[in-house]
Amino acid sequence: MLLINCPWCGERTQSEFAYVGDANVVRPDPDTVSDQEWINYIYIRSNPKGVHDELWQHIAGCRCFVKVRRDTVSHEIIGTAAPAGKIDGREA
Ligand SMILES: [Zn+2]
């Protein structure tokens, strides 16, 4: 069973969470970005093998977003934090 430590609720099963996406994507300014850069922001994502920072939402709990550092090969969760927080441990 995969456990995710919500910074607000504590350790909960993964089934209480929904995967949202890559935690490293930064929204560009729509007034200054090119159409191609906007398309890349909306649709293009990397699919890394190994340690990756992801956003999850605690949908069956506090409904807050949680940044999760996870190994995409072993599914090991290395750490969690608030979306703007820092995760200690292996770097993504
Ligand atoms: Zn929570």
PDB file of the backbone (N, CA, C, O) and the ligand in Angstrom, with CONECT records:
HET     ZN  A 101       1
ATOM      1  N   MET A   1       0.853  -1.185   0.000  1.00  0.00           N
ATOM      2  CA  MET A   1       0.000   0.000   0.000  1.00  0.00           C
ATOM      3  C   MET A   1       0.893   1.240   0.000  1.00  0.00           C
ATOM      4  O   MET A   1       1.820   1.358   0.801  1.00  0.00           O
ATOM      5  N   LEU A   2       0.597   2.144  -0.902  1.00  0.00           N
ATOM      6  CA  LEU A   2       1.358   3.372  -1.026  1.00  0.00           C
ATOM      7  C   LEU A   2       0.783   4.419  -0.070  1.00  0.00           C
ATOM      8  O   LEU A   2      -0.416   4.697  -0.088  1.00  0.00           O
ATOM      9  N   LEU A   3       1.653   4.996   0.763  1.00  0.00           N
ATOM     10  CA  LEU A   3       1.223   6.014   1.724  1.00  0.00           C
ATOM     11  C   LEU A   3       1.802   7.365   1.330  1.00  0.00           C
ATOM     12  O   LEU A   3       2.973   7.463   0.961  1.00  0.00           O
ATOM     13  N   ILE A   4       0.986   8.395   1.408  1.00  0.00           N
ATOM     14  CA  ILE A   4       1.411   9.765   1.119  1.00  0.00           C
ATOM     15  C   ILE A   4       1.204  10.592   2.373  1.00  0.00           C
ATOM     16  O   ILE A   4       0.128  10.577   2.970  1.00  0.00           O
ATOM     17  N   ASN A   5       2.239  11.311   2.766  1.00  0.00           N
ATOM     18  CA  ASN A   5       2.162  12.146   3.961  1.00  0.00           C
ATOM     19  C   ASN A   5       1.647  13.533   3.582  1.00  0.00           C
ATOM     20  O   ASN A   5       2.398  14.371   3.081  1.00  0.00           O
ATOM     21  N   CYS A   6       0.358  13.764   3.827  1.00  0.00           N
ATOM     22  CA  CYS A   6      -0.213  15.095   3.576  1.00  0.00           C
ATOM     23  C   CYS A   6       0.346  16.040   4.647  1.00  0.00           C
ATOM     24  O   CYS A   6       0.281  15.720   5.834  1.00  0.00           O
ATOM     25  N   PRO A   7       0.894  17.200   4.253  1.00  0.00           N
ATOM     26  CA  PRO A   7       1.457  18.124   5.248  1.00  0.00           C
ATOM     27  C   PRO A   7       0.423  18.602   6.269  1.00  0.00           C
ATOM     28  O   PRO A   7       0.795  19.055   7.351  1.00  0.00           O
ATOM     29  N   TRP A   8      -0.860  18.509   5.943  1.00  0.00           N
ATOM     30  CA  TRP A   8      -1.907  19.011   6.836  1.00  0.00           C
ATOM     31  C   TRP A   8      -2.613  17.894   7.601  1.00  0.00           C
ATOM     32  O   TRP A   8      -3.045  18.108   8.734  1.00  0.00           O
ATOM     33  N   CYS A   9      -2.738  16.704   7.002  1.00  0.00           N
ATOM     34  CA  CYS A   9      -3.526  15.619   7.595  1.00  0.00           C
ATOM     35  C   CYS A   9      -2.677  14.467   8.125  1.00  0.00           C
ATOM     36  O   CYS A   9      -3.160  13.661   8.920  1.00  0.00           O
ATOM     37  N   GLY A  10      -1.433  14.380   7.700  1.00  0.00           N
ATOM     38  CA  GLY A  10      -0.603  13.253   8.085  1.00  0.00           C
ATOM     39  C   GLY A  10      -0.630  12.159   7.026  1.00  0.00           C
ATOM     40  O   GLY A  10      -1.095  12.372   5.907  1.00  0.00           O
ATOM     41  N   GLU A  11      -0.128  10.992   7.393  1.00  0.00           N
ATOM     42  CA  GLU A  11       0.023   9.890   6.449  1.00  0.00           C
ATOM     43  C   GLU A  11      -1.336   9.274   6.100  1.00  0.00           C
ATOM     44  O   GLU A  11      -2.107   8.908   6.987  1.00  0.00           O
ATOM     45  N   ARG A  12      -1.617   9.166   4.811  1.00  0.00           N
ATOM     46  CA  ARG A  12      -2.882   8.606   4.323  1.00  0.00           C
ATOM     47  C   ARG A  12      -2.582   7.689   3.138  1.00  0.00           C
ATOM     48  O   ARG A  12      -1.518   7.779   2.524  1.00  0.00           O
ATOM     49  N   THR A  13      -3.541   6.801   2.823  1.00  0.00           N
ATOM     50  CA  THR A  13      -3.341   5.911   1.674  1.00  0.00           C
ATOM     51  C   THR A  13      -3.447   6.701   0.368  1.00  0.00           C
ATOM     52  O   THR A  13      -4.127   7.723   0.288  1.00  0.00           O
ATOM     53  N   GLN A  14      -2.756   6.195  -0.639  1.00  0.00           N
ATOM     54  CA  GLN A  14      -2.728   6.856  -1.948  1.00  0.00           C
ATOM     55  C   GLN A  14      -4.127   6.978  -2.544  1.00  0.00           C
ATOM     56  O   GLN A  14      -4.385   7.890  -3.330  1.00  0.00           O
ATOM     57  N   SER A  15      -5.031   6.071  -2.181  1.00  0.00           N
ATOM     58  CA  SER A  15      -6.383   6.107  -2.750  1.00  0.00           C
ATOM     59  C   SER A  15      -7.152   7.369  -2.357  1.00  0.00           C
ATOM     60  O   SER A  15      -8.176   7.675  -2.967  1.00  0.00           O
ATOM     61  N   GLU A  16      -6.676   8.111  -1.344  1.00  0.00           N
ATOM     62  CA  GLU A  16      -7.328   9.370  -0.963  1.00  0.00           C
ATOM     63  C   GLU A  16      -6.866  10.540  -1.817  1.00  0.00           C
ATOM     64  O   GLU A  16      -7.382  11.650  -1.690  1.00  0.00           O
ATOM     65  N   PHE A  17      -5.882  10.288  -2.695  1.00  0.00           N
ATOM     66  CA  PHE A  17      -5.277  11.369  -3.468  1.00  0.00           C
ATOM     67  C   PHE A  17      -5.537  11.186  -4.960  1.00  0.00           C
ATOM     68  O   PHE A  17      -5.767  10.072  -5.431  1.00  0.00           O
ATOM     69  N   ALA A  18      -5.498  12.275  -5.681  1.00  0.00           N
ATOM     70  CA  ALA A  18      -5.566  12.231  -7.147  1.00  0.00           C
ATOM     71  C   ALA A  18      -4.310  12.881  -7.703  1.00  0.00           C
ATOM     72  O   ALA A  18      -3.883  13.941  -7.245  1.00  0.00           O
ATOM     73  N   TYR A  19      -3.729  12.226  -8.694  1.00  0.00           N
ATOM     74  CA  TYR A  19      -2.553  12.780  -9.357  1.00  0.00           C
ATOM     75  C   TYR A  19      -2.973  13.989 -10.175  1.00  0.00           C
ATOM     76  O   TYR A  19      -3.957  13.926 -10.912  1.00  0.00           O
ATOM     77  N   VAL A  20      -2.244  15.081 -10.057  1.00  0.00           N
ATOM     78  CA  VAL A  20      -2.578  16.311 -10.790  1.00  0.00           C
ATOM     79  C   VAL A  20      -1.613  16.522 -11.943  1.00  0.00           C
ATOM     80  O   VAL A  20      -2.039  16.837 -13.055  1.00  0.00           O
ATOM     81  N   GLY A  21      -0.310  16.354 -11.695  1.00  0.00           N
ATOM     82  CA  GLY A  21       0.644  16.553 -12.776  1.00  0.00           C
ATOM     83  C   GLY A  21       2.025  16.916 -12.272  1.00  0.00           C
ATOM     84  O   GLY A  21       2.334  16.816 -11.085  1.00  0.00           O
ATOM     85  N   ASP A  22       2.842  17.343 -13.221  1.00  0.00           N
ATOM     86  CA  ASP A  22       4.230  17.724 -12.967  1.00  0.00           C
ATOM     87  C   ASP A  22       4.261  18.964 -12.065  1.00  0.00           C
ATOM     88  O   ASP A  22       3.616  19.968 -12.367  1.00  0.00           O
ATOM     89  N   ALA A  23       5.007  18.894 -10.966  1.00  0.00           N
ATOM     90  CA  ALA A  23       5.075  20.019 -10.030  1.00  0.00           C
ATOM     91  C   ALA A  23       6.055  21.094 -10.469  1.00  0.00           C
ATOM     92  O   ALA A  23       6.153  22.138  -9.824  1.00  0.00           O
ATOM     93  N   ASN A  24       6.775  20.857 -11.546  1.00  0.00           N
ATOM     94  CA  ASN A  24       7.803  21.810 -11.967  1.00  0.00           C
ATOM     95  C   ASN A  24       7.358  22.734 -13.095  1.00  0.00           C
ATOM     96  O   ASN A  24       8.109  23.627 -13.488  1.00  0.00           O
ATOM     97  N   VAL A  25       6.166  22.538 -13.616  1.00  0.00           N
ATOM     98  CA  VAL A  25       5.694  23.359 -14.730  1.00  0.00           C
ATOM     99  C   VAL A  25       5.327  24.751 -14.211  1.00  0.00           C
ATOM    100  O   VAL A  25       4.590  24.887 -13.235  1.00  0.00           O
ATOM    101  N   VAL A  26       5.846  25.768 -14.870  1.00  0.00           N
ATOM    102  CA  VAL A  26       5.591  27.154 -14.476  1.00  0.00           C
ATOM    103  C   VAL A  26       4.715  27.813 -15.542  1.00  0.00           C
ATOM    104  O   VAL A  26       5.035  27.771 -16.730  1.00  0.00           O
ATOM    105  N   ARG A  27       3.616  28.419 -15.113  1.00  0.00           N
ATOM    106  CA  ARG A  27       2.695  29.063 -16.049  1.00  0.00           C
ATOM    107  C   ARG A  27       3.342  30.326 -16.609  1.00  0.00           C
ATOM    108  O   ARG A  27       3.715  31.221 -15.850  1.00  0.00           O
ATOM    109  N   PRO A  28       3.478  30.403 -17.942  1.00  0.00           N
ATOM    110  CA  PRO A  28       4.060  31.613 -18.527  1.00  0.00           C
ATOM    111  C   PRO A  28       3.022  32.740 -18.587  1.00  0.00           C
ATOM    112  O   PRO A  28       1.826  32.504 -18.418  1.00  0.00           O
ATOM    113  N   ASP A  29       3.491  33.951 -18.828  1.00  0.00           N
ATOM    114  CA  ASP A  29       2.604  35.106 -18.978  1.00  0.00           C
ATOM    115  C   ASP A  29       1.903  34.999 -20.333  1.00  0.00           C
ATOM    116  O   ASP A  29       2.574  35.085 -21.361  1.00  0.00           O
ATOM    117  N   PRO A  30       0.582  34.815 -20.375  1.00  0.00           N
ATOM    118  CA  PRO A  30      -0.103  34.619 -21.662  1.00  0.00           C
ATOM    119  C   PRO A  30      -0.033  35.837 -22.571  1.00  0.00           C
ATOM    120  O   PRO A  30      -0.265  35.711 -23.773  1.00  0.00           O
ATOM    121  N   ASP A  31       0.280  37.014 -22.034  1.00  0.00           N
ATOM    122  CA  ASP A  31       0.364  38.221 -22.855  1.00  0.00           C
ATOM    123  C   ASP A  31       1.688  38.348 -23.583  1.00  0.00           C
ATOM    124  O   ASP A  31       1.788  39.100 -24.553  1.00  0.00           O
ATOM    125  N   THR A  32       2.702  37.632 -23.136  1.00  0.00           N
ATOM    126  CA  THR A  32       4.023  37.783 -23.752  1.00  0.00           C
ATOM    127  C   THR A  32       4.533  36.498 -24.393  1.00  0.00           C
ATOM    128  O   THR A  32       5.541  36.529 -25.099  1.00  0.00           O
ATOM    129  N   VAL A  33       3.867  35.376 -24.169  1.00  0.00           N
ATOM    130  CA  VAL A  33       4.370  34.096 -24.648  1.00  0.00           C
ATOM    131  C   VAL A  33       3.879  33.836 -26.084  1.00  0.00           C
ATOM    132  O   VAL A  33       2.806  34.295 -26.477  1.00  0.00           O
ATOM    133  N   SER A  34       4.680  33.095 -26.852  1.00  0.00           N
ATOM    134  CA  SER A  34       4.264  32.725 -28.209  1.00  0.00           C
ATOM    135  C   SER A  34       3.211  31.621 -28.146  1.00  0.00           C
ATOM    136  O   SER A  34       3.045  30.957 -27.122  1.00  0.00           O
ATOM    137  N   ASP A  35       2.501  31.439 -29.265  1.00  0.00           N
ATOM    138  CA  ASP A  35       1.494  30.366 -29.307  1.00  0.00           C
ATOM    139  C   ASP A  35       2.132  29.008 -29.046  1.00  0.00           C
ATOM    140  O   ASP A  35       1.571  28.184 -28.323  1.00  0.00           O
ATOM    141  N   GLN A  36       3.305  28.773 -29.633  1.00  0.00           N
ATOM    142  CA  GLN A  36       3.967  27.476 -29.455  1.00  0.00           C
ATOM    143  C   GLN A  36       4.381  27.267 -27.992  1.00  0.00           C
ATOM    144  O   GLN A  36       4.243  26.166 -27.459  1.00  0.00           O
ATOM    145  N   GLU A  37       4.886  28.317 -27.352  1.00  0.00           N
ATOM    146  CA  GLU A  37       5.265  28.191 -25.936  1.00  0.00           C
ATOM    147  C   GLU A  37       4.032  27.924 -25.065  1.00  0.00           C
ATOM    148  O   GLU A  37       4.112  27.195 -24.076  1.00  0.00           O
ATOM    149  N   TRP A  38       2.878  28.525 -25.442  1.00  0.00           N
ATOM    150  CA  TRP A  38       1.643  28.291 -24.683  1.00  0.00           C
ATOM    151  C   TRP A  38       1.171  26.850 -24.870  1.00  0.00           C
ATOM    152  O   TRP A  38       0.736  26.207 -23.915  1.00  0.00           O
ATOM    153  N   ILE A  39       1.256  26.347 -26.099  1.00  0.00           N
ATOM    154  CA  ILE A  39       0.897  24.945 -26.384  1.00  0.00           C
ATOM    155  C   ILE A  39       1.797  24.010 -25.590  1.00  0.00           C
ATOM    156  O   ILE A  39       1.329  23.023 -25.021  1.00  0.00           O
ATOM    157  N   ASN A  40       3.073  24.318 -25.555  1.00  0.00           N
ATOM    158  CA  ASN A  40       4.007  23.489 -24.780  1.00  0.00           C
ATOM    159  C   ASN A  40       3.623  23.494 -23.295  1.00  0.00           C
ATOM    160  O   ASN A  40       3.681  22.453 -22.640  1.00  0.00           O
ATOM    161  N   TYR A  41       3.236  24.646 -22.768  1.00  0.00           N
ATOM    162  CA  TYR A  41       2.832  24.742 -21.358  1.00  0.00           C
ATOM    163  C   TYR A  41       1.584  23.903 -21.096  1.00  0.00           C
ATOM    164  O   TYR A  41       1.494  23.217 -20.078  1.00  0.00           O
ATOM    165  N   ILE A  42       0.632  23.960 -22.007  1.00  0.00           N
ATOM    166  CA  ILE A  42      -0.640  23.257 -21.798  1.00  0.00           C
ATOM    167  C   ILE A  42      -0.506  21.744 -21.989  1.00  0.00           C
ATOM    168  O   ILE A  42      -1.033  20.967 -21.192  1.00  0.00           O
ATOM    169  N   TYR A  43       0.203  21.326 -23.048  1.00  0.00           N
ATOM    170  CA  TYR A  43       0.132  19.929 -23.458  1.00  0.00           C
ATOM    171  C   TYR A  43       1.410  19.100 -23.303  1.00  0.00           C
ATOM    172  O   TYR A  43       1.334  17.881 -23.147  1.00  0.00           O
ATOM    173  N   ILE A  44       2.560  19.729 -23.341  1.00  0.00           N
ATOM    174  CA  ILE A  44       3.800  18.954 -23.406  1.00  0.00           C
ATOM    175  C   ILE A  44       4.352  18.721 -22.003  1.00  0.00           C
ATOM    176  O   ILE A  44       4.587  19.666 -21.249  1.00  0.00           O
ATOM    177  N   ARG A  45       4.554  17.455 -21.668  1.00  0.00           N
ATOM    178  CA  ARG A  45       5.119  17.100 -20.361  1.00  0.00           C
ATOM    179  C   ARG A  45       6.244  16.094 -20.568  1.00  0.00           C
ATOM    180  O   ARG A  45       6.207  15.267 -21.479  1.00  0.00           O
ATOM    181  N   SER A  46       7.242  16.188 -19.698  1.00  0.00           N
ATOM    182  CA  SER A  46       8.298  15.184 -19.723  1.00  0.00           C
ATOM    183  C   SER A  46       7.773  13.940 -18.999  1.00  0.00           C
ATOM    184  O   SER A  46       6.831  14.021 -18.212  1.00  0.00           O
ATOM    185  N   ASN A  47       8.372  12.834 -19.265  1.00  0.00           N
ATOM    186  CA  ASN A  47       7.962  11.576 -18.632  1.00  0.00           C
ATOM    187  C   ASN A  47       9.222  10.927 -18.071  1.00  0.00           C
ATOM    188  O   ASN A  47       9.699   9.923 -18.599  1.00  0.00           O
ATOM    189  N   PRO A  48       9.758  11.509 -16.993  1.00  0.00           N
ATOM    190  CA  PRO A  48      11.070  11.082 -16.517  1.00  0.00           C
ATOM    191  C   PRO A  48      11.065   9.692 -15.885  1.00  0.00           C
ATOM    192  O   PRO A  48      10.080   9.248 -15.296  1.00  0.00           O
ATOM    193  N   LYS A  49      12.186   9.041 -16.032  1.00  0.00           N
ATOM    194  CA  LYS A  49      12.408   7.756 -15.364  1.00  0.00           C
ATOM    195  C   LYS A  49      13.269   8.049 -14.142  1.00  0.00           C
ATOM    196  O   LYS A  49      14.417   8.471 -14.276  1.00  0.00           O
ATOM    197  N   GLY A  50      12.717   7.825 -12.950  1.00  0.00           N
ATOM    198  CA  GLY A  50      13.472   8.087 -11.732  1.00  0.00           C
ATOM    199  C   GLY A  50      12.759   9.097 -10.858  1.00  0.00           C
ATOM    200  O   GLY A  50      11.530   9.169 -10.847  1.00  0.00           O
ATOM    201  N   VAL A  51      13.536   9.874 -10.127  1.00  0.00           N
ATOM    202  CA  VAL A  51      12.976  10.792  -9.130  1.00  0.00           C
ATOM    203  C   VAL A  51      12.330  11.987  -9.826  1.00  0.00           C
ATOM    204  O   VAL A  51      12.913  12.593 -10.725  1.00  0.00           O
ATOM    205  N   HIS A  52      11.102  12.313  -9.385  1.00  0.00           N
ATOM    206  CA  HIS A  52      10.315  13.343 -10.046  1.00  0.00           C
ATOM    207  C   HIS A  52       9.424  14.022  -9.015  1.00  0.00           C
ATOM    208  O   HIS A  52       8.900  13.366  -8.115  1.00  0.00           O
ATOM    209  N   ASP A  53       9.251  15.344  -9.146  1.00  0.00           N
ATOM    210  CA  ASP A  53       8.322  16.076  -8.276  1.00  0.00           C
ATOM    211  C   ASP A  53       6.967  16.161  -8.959  1.00  0.00           C
ATOM    212  O   ASP A  53       6.867  16.580 -10.113  1.00  0.00           O
ATOM    213  N   GLU A  54       5.925  15.762  -8.240  1.00  0.00           N
ATOM    214  CA  GLU A  54       4.570  15.724  -8.788  1.00  0.00           C
ATOM    215  C   GLU A  54       3.617  16.476  -7.861  1.00  0.00           C
ATOM    216  O   GLU A  54       3.872  16.605  -6.663  1.00  0.00           O
ATOM    217  N   LEU A  55       2.526  16.965  -8.426  1.00  0.00           N
ATOM    218  CA  LEU A  55       1.455  17.533  -7.615  1.00  0.00           C
ATOM    219  C   LEU A  55       0.351  16.501  -7.486  1.00  0.00           C
ATOM    220  O   LEU A  55      -0.061  15.895  -8.475  1.00  0.00           O
ATOM    221  N   TRP A  56      -0.124  16.304  -6.277  1.00  0.00           N
ATOM    222  CA  TRP A  56      -1.264  15.442  -5.995  1.00  0.00           C
ATOM    223  C   TRP A  56      -2.258  16.292  -5.214  1.00  0.00           C
ATOM    224  O   TRP A  56      -1.879  17.273  -4.575  1.00  0.00           O
ATOM    225  N   GLN A  57      -3.540  15.910  -5.269  1.00  0.00           N
ATOM    226  CA  GLN A  57      -4.550  16.600  -4.463  1.00  0.00           C
ATOM    227  C   GLN A  57      -5.168  15.609  -3.496  1.00  0.00           C
ATOM    228  O   GLN A  57      -5.530  14.498  -3.884  1.00  0.00           O
ATOM    229  N   HIS A  58      -5.289  16.004  -2.248  1.00  0.00           N
ATOM    230  CA  HIS A  58      -5.882  15.143  -1.218  1.00  0.00           C
ATOM    231  C   HIS A  58      -7.401  15.247  -1.322  1.00  0.00           C
ATOM    232  O   HIS A  58      -8.044  15.914  -0.511  1.00  0.00           O
ATOM    233  N   ILE A  59      -7.965  14.583  -2.324  1.00  0.00           N
ATOM    234  CA  ILE A  59      -9.383  14.751  -2.654  1.00  0.00           C
ATOM    235  C   ILE A  59     -10.319  14.152  -1.608  1.00  0.00           C
ATOM    236  O   ILE A  59     -11.450  14.616  -1.468  1.00  0.00           O
ATOM    237  N   ALA A  60      -9.880  13.140  -0.875  1.00  0.00           N
ATOM    238  CA  ALA A  60     -10.737  12.532   0.141  1.00  0.00           C
ATOM    239  C   ALA A  60     -10.356  13.018   1.529  1.00  0.00           C
ATOM    240  O   ALA A  60     -10.675  12.376   2.529  1.00  0.00           O
ATOM    241  N   GLY A  61      -9.679  14.144   1.585  1.00  0.00           N
ATOM    242  CA  GLY A  61      -9.260  14.698   2.867  1.00  0.00           C
ATOM    243  C   GLY A  61      -9.442  16.206   2.850  1.00  0.00           C
ATOM    244  O   GLY A  61     -10.556  16.704   2.687  1.00  0.00           O
ATOM    245  N   CYS A  62      -8.353  16.923   3.017  1.00  0.00           N
ATOM    246  CA  CYS A  62      -8.415  18.379   3.120  1.00  0.00           C
ATOM    247  C   CYS A  62      -8.562  19.068   1.771  1.00  0.00           C
ATOM    248  O   CYS A  62      -8.792  20.276   1.724  1.00  0.00           O
ATOM    249  N   ARG A  63      -8.437  18.337   0.686  1.00  0.00           N
ATOM    250  CA  ARG A  63      -8.549  18.825  -0.695  1.00  0.00           C
ATOM    251  C   ARG A  63      -7.395  19.760  -1.084  1.00  0.00           C
ATOM    252  O   ARG A  63      -7.447  20.391  -2.140  1.00  0.00           O
ATOM    253  N   CYS A  64      -6.373  19.856  -0.259  1.00  0.00           N
ATOM    254  CA  CYS A  64      -5.220  20.688  -0.576  1.00  0.00           C
ATOM    255  C   CYS A  64      -4.309  19.968  -1.571  1.00  0.00           C
ATOM    256  O   CYS A  64      -4.322  18.742  -1.683  1.00  0.00           O
ATOM    257  N   PHE A  65      -3.524  20.764  -2.285  1.00  0.00           N
ATOM    258  CA  PHE A  65      -2.514  20.215  -3.177  1.00  0.00           C
ATOM    259  C   PHE A  65      -1.262  19.894  -2.368  1.00  0.00           C
ATOM    260  O   PHE A  65      -0.916  20.610  -1.429  1.00  0.00           O
ATOM    261  N   VAL A  66      -0.596  18.819  -2.740  1.00  0.00           N
ATOM    262  CA  VAL A  66       0.597  18.348  -2.046  1.00  0.00           C
ATOM    263  C   VAL A  66       1.663  18.066  -3.091  1.00  0.00           C
ATOM    264  O   VAL A  66       1.407  17.385  -4.085  1.00  0.00           O
ATOM    265  N   LYS A  67       2.870  18.597  -2.859  1.00  0.00           N
ATOM    266  CA  LYS A  67       3.996  18.255  -3.737  1.00  0.00           C
ATOM    267  C   LYS A  67       4.597  16.949  -3.235  1.00  0.00           C
ATOM    268  O   LYS A  67       4.921  16.821  -2.055  1.00  0.00           O
ATOM    269  N   VAL A  68       4.744  15.979  -4.135  1.00  0.00           N
ATOM    270  CA  VAL A  68       5.241  14.649  -3.791  1.00  0.00           C
ATOM    271  C   VAL A  68       6.481  14.352  -4.629  1.00  0.00           C
ATOM    272  O   VAL A  68       6.434  14.419  -5.857  1.00  0.00           O
ATOM    273  N   ARG A  69       7.572  14.027  -3.976  1.00  0.00           N
ATOM    274  CA  ARG A  69       8.770  13.583  -4.699  1.00  0.00           C
ATOM    275  C   ARG A  69       8.742  12.072  -4.730  1.00  0.00           C
ATOM    276  O   ARG A  69       8.819  11.417  -3.691  1.00  0.00           O
ATOM    277  N   ARG A  70       8.631  11.517  -5.935  1.00  0.00           N
ATOM    278  CA  ARG A  70       8.417  10.080  -6.092  1.00  0.00           C
ATOM    279  C   ARG A  70       9.370   9.523  -7.133  1.00  0.00           C
ATOM    280  O   ARG A  70       9.677  10.178  -8.129  1.00  0.00           O
ATOM    281  N   ASP A  71       9.837   8.300  -6.887  1.00  0.00           N
ATOM    282  CA  ASP A  71      10.648   7.590  -7.879  1.00  0.00           C
ATOM    283  C   ASP A  71       9.681   6.875  -8.815  1.00  0.00           C
ATOM    284  O   ASP A  71       8.936   5.998  -8.377  1.00  0.00           O
ATOM    285  N   THR A  72       9.681   7.234 -10.087  1.00  0.00           N
ATOM    286  CA  THR A  72       8.708   6.674 -11.030  1.00  0.00           C
ATOM    287  C   THR A  72       9.016   5.228 -11.391  1.00  0.00           C
ATOM    288  O   THR A  72       8.193   4.573 -12.031  1.00  0.00           O
ATOM    289  N   VAL A  73      10.175   4.712 -10.999  1.00  0.00           N
ATOM    290  CA  VAL A  73      10.514   3.312 -11.275  1.00  0.00           C
ATOM    291  C   VAL A  73      10.050   2.427 -10.112  1.00  0.00           C
ATOM    292  O   VAL A  73       9.359   1.429 -10.320  1.00  0.00           O
ATOM    293  N   SER A  74      10.434   2.800  -8.897  1.00  0.00           N
ATOM    294  CA  SER A  74      10.111   1.968  -7.723  1.00  0.00           C
ATOM    295  C   SER A  74       8.817   2.405  -7.033  1.00  0.00           C
ATOM    296  O   SER A  74       8.292   1.673  -6.194  1.00  0.00           O
ATOM    297  N   HIS A  75       8.301   3.571  -7.372  1.00  0.00           N
ATOM    298  CA  HIS A  75       7.123   4.191  -6.743  1.00  0.00           C
ATOM    299  C   HIS A  75       7.390   4.621  -5.301  1.00  0.00           C
ATOM    300  O   HIS A  75       6.464   4.995  -4.582  1.00  0.00           O
ATOM    301  N   GLU A  76       8.660   4.567  -4.877  1.00  0.00           N
ATOM    302  CA  GLU A  76       9.009   5.043  -3.538  1.00  0.00           C
ATOM    303  C   GLU A  76       8.707   6.535  -3.424  1.00  0.00           C
ATOM    304  O   GLU A  76       9.068   7.316  -4.305  1.00  0.00           O
ATOM    305  N   ILE A  77       8.046   6.923  -2.342  1.00  0.00           N
ATOM    306  CA  ILE A  77       7.819   8.340  -2.078  1.00  0.00           C
ATOM    307  C   ILE A  77       8.937   8.822  -1.178  1.00  0.00           C
ATOM    308  O   ILE A  77       9.101   8.340  -0.058  1.00  0.00           O
ATOM    309  N   ILE A  78       9.702   9.776  -1.677  1.00  0.00           N
ATOM    310  CA  ILE A  78      10.888  10.255  -0.981  1.00  0.00           C
ATOM    311  C   ILE A  78      10.515  11.334   0.027  1.00  0.00           C
ATOM    312  O   ILE A  78      11.133  11.433   1.087  1.00  0.00           O
ATOM    313  N   GLY A  79       9.514  12.138  -0.295  1.00  0.00           N
ATOM    314  CA  GLY A  79       9.088  13.173   0.624  1.00  0.00           C
ATOM    315  C   GLY A  79       7.909  13.940   0.079  1.00  0.00           C
ATOM    316  O   GLY A  79       7.566  13.820  -1.098  1.00  0.00           O
ATOM    317  N   THR A  80       7.288  14.728   0.934  1.00  0.00           N
ATOM    318  CA  THR A  80       6.164  15.561   0.531  1.00  0.00           C
ATOM    319  C   THR A  80       6.311  16.937   1.160  1.00  0.00           C
ATOM    320  O   THR A  80       7.056  17.119   2.123  1.00  0.00           O
ATOM    321  N   ALA A  81       5.590  17.900   0.601  1.00  0.00           N
ATOM    322  CA  ALA A  81       5.602  19.264   1.134  1.00  0.00           C
ATOM    323  C   ALA A  81       4.392  20.004   0.580  1.00  0.00           C
ATOM    324  O   ALA A  81       3.700  19.507  -0.308  1.00  0.00           O
ATOM    325  N   ALA A  82       4.148  21.187   1.111  1.00  0.00           N
ATOM    326  CA  ALA A  82       3.171  22.085   0.503  1.00  0.00           C
ATOM    327  C   ALA A  82       3.668  22.416  -0.905  1.00  0.00           C
ATOM    328  O   ALA A  82       4.866  22.301  -1.161  1.00  0.00           O
ATOM    329  N   PRO A  83       2.798  22.819  -1.817  1.00  0.00           N
ATOM    330  CA  PRO A  83       3.229  23.047  -3.203  1.00  0.00           C
ATOM    331  C   PRO A  83       4.425  23.986  -3.356  1.00  0.00           C
ATOM    332  O   PRO A  83       5.256  23.776  -4.240  1.00  0.00           O
ATOM    333  N   ALA A  84       4.527  25.004  -2.524  1.00  0.00           N
ATOM    334  CA  ALA A  84       5.658  25.928  -2.617  1.00  0.00           C
ATOM    335  C   ALA A  84       6.805  25.531  -1.692  1.00  0.00           C
ATOM    336  O   ALA A  84       7.816  26.229  -1.617  1.00  0.00           O
ATOM    337  N   GLY A  85       6.650  24.415  -0.993  1.00  0.00           N
ATOM    338  CA  GLY A  85       7.647  24.000  -0.003  1.00  0.00           C
ATOM    339  C   GLY A  85       8.817  23.244  -0.617  1.00  0.00           C
ATOM    340  O   GLY A  85       8.811  22.882  -1.794  1.00  0.00           O
ATOM    341  N   LYS A  86       9.820  23.020   0.225  1.00  0.00           N
ATOM    342  CA  LYS A  86      11.018  22.300  -0.185  1.00  0.00           C
ATOM    343  C   LYS A  86      10.964  20.889   0.402  1.00  0.00           C
ATOM    344  O   LYS A  86      10.576  20.692   1.553  1.00  0.00           O
ATOM    345  N   ILE A  87      11.366  19.910  -0.421  1.00  0.00           N
ATOM    346  CA  ILE A  87      11.408  18.516   0.027  1.00  0.00           C
ATOM    347  C   ILE A  87      12.855  18.139   0.259  1.00  0.00           C
ATOM    348  O   ILE A  87      13.694  18.301  -0.626  1.00  0.00           O
ATOM    349  N   ASP A  88      13.152  17.633   1.454  1.00  0.00           N
ATOM    350  CA  ASP A  88      14.497  17.162   1.746  1.00  0.00           C
ATOM    351  C   ASP A  88      14.645  15.742   1.219  1.00  0.00           C
ATOM    352  O   ASP A  88      13.664  15.007   1.100  1.00  0.00           O
ATOM    353  N   GLY A  89      15.858  15.370   0.910  1.00  0.00           N
ATOM    354  CA  GLY A  89      16.106  14.025   0.401  1.00  0.00           C
ATOM    355  C   GLY A  89      16.670  14.083  -1.004  1.00  0.00           C
ATOM    356  O   GLY A  89      17.131  15.132  -1.454  1.00  0.00           O
ATOM    357  N   ARG A  90      16.631  12.967  -1.689  1.00  0.00           N
ATOM    358  CA  ARG A  90      17.165  12.899  -3.047  1.00  0.00           C
ATOM    359  C   ARG A  90      16.522  13.964  -3.927  1.00  0.00           C
ATOM    360  O   ARG A  90      15.315  14.202  -3.862  1.00  0.00           O
ATOM    361  N   GLU A  91      17.347  14.594  -4.742  1.00  0.00           N
ATOM    362  CA  GLU A  91      16.864  15.662  -5.618  1.00  0.00           C
ATOM    363  C   GLU A  91      16.123  15.088  -6.823  1.00  0.00           C
ATOM    364  O   GLU A  91      16.431  13.998  -7.306  1.00  0.00           O
ATOM    365  N   ALA A  92      15.151  15.842  -7.287  1.00  0.00           N
ATOM    366  CA  ALA A  92      14.394  15.435  -8.478  1.00  0.00           C
ATOM    367  C   ALA A  92      15.154  15.854  -9.725  1.00  0.00           C
ATOM    368  O   ALA A  92      14.694  15.608 -10.840  1.00  0.00           O
TER     369      ALA A  92
HETATM  370 ZN    ZN A 101      -4.767  16.506   3.572  1.00  0.00          ZN2+
END
